Structures are given as C-alpha cells and as structure tokens.
C-alpha cells in the first residue's frame, strides 16, 4: 500500500494512488489519487475528480487493447 498521511488545512488525510487492475495483469497507473479523512474515514474526492480518473483509465484501456 502506498498511502501517505498529509495535512490539508486543519484536516489530516490519507492519500492513496488509484490503479487499474484485473486478475491477469499488473496494476496500471496511477490514474489518480483518493483522499480519505484520517479521523472519519470519509472519502473526500468530488465527482469531477472521479470522472477524471475514469477518463484516464479509459485512455489506458484504449491504448492497451
């Protein structure tokens, strides 16, 4: 796991790289980062960030297959 504990303003956040993977290949990416509030466990990424990760993942799939 490659998480990092960082401080964003007055909030402590675990930041993890997000990868694409499947049973038969190594992880591709990272395609983005996922931020999780260290105290509550709340995922902090907004919809725009999630859509960007989907788009990066689609580009990887398109180039690979």
C-alpha positions in Angstrom: 0.0 0.0 0.0 1.4 3.4 -0.9 -0.7 5.7 1.4 0.6 8.9 2.8 -0.7 10.9 5.8 -0.8 14.6 4.9 -2.4 17.7 6.4 -4.8 19.7 4.3 -5.7 22.8 6.3 -6.9 21.6 9.7 -7.7 18.1 8.4 -5.5 15.0 8.4 -5.9 13.0 5.2 -4.7 9.6 4.0 -3.8 9.9 0.3 -3.7 6.8 -1.9 -2.8 6.3 -5.5 -5.6 4.7 -7.5 -4.7 2.0 -10.1 -6.5 -0.1 -12.7 -6.0 -3.8 -12.3 -7.5 -7.2 -13.1 -6.8 -10.8 -12.2 -4.4 -11.4 -15.1 -2.2 -8.2 -15.3 -0.2 -6.0 -13.1 -1.7 -2.7 -11.9 -1.7 0.2 -14.4 -1.3 3.8 -13.3 -1.7 5.5 -11.1 -4.8 7.0 -12.7 -5.3 9.4 -9.8 -5.4 9.8 -6.0 -8.0 9.0 -3.4 -8.1 11.2 -0.3 -9.7 9.8 2.9 -10.3 11.8 6.1 -8.0 10.1 8.7 -10.5 10.7 11.5 -13.8 9.9 10.0 -12.9 7.6 7.0 -14.9 9.8 4.7 -13.7 9.7 1.0 -13.1 13.3 0.1 -12.9 13.1 -3.7 -15.6 15.0 -5.6 -17.4 13.9 -8.7 -15.1 15.8 -11.0 -12.0 14.1 -9.6 -13.7 10.7 -10.0 -14.7 11.4 -13.6 -11.0 12.4 -14.4 -9.9 9.0 -13.0 -12.4 7.2 -15.2 -11.2 9.1 -18.3 -7.5 8.3 -17.5 -8.5 4.6 -17.1 -10.3 4.6 -20.4 -7.3 6.0 -22.2 -5.1 3.3 -20.7 -7.5 0.6 -21.8 -7.8 2.1 -25.3 -4.1 2.2 -25.8 -3.6 -1.3 -24.4 -6.3 -3.2 -26.3 
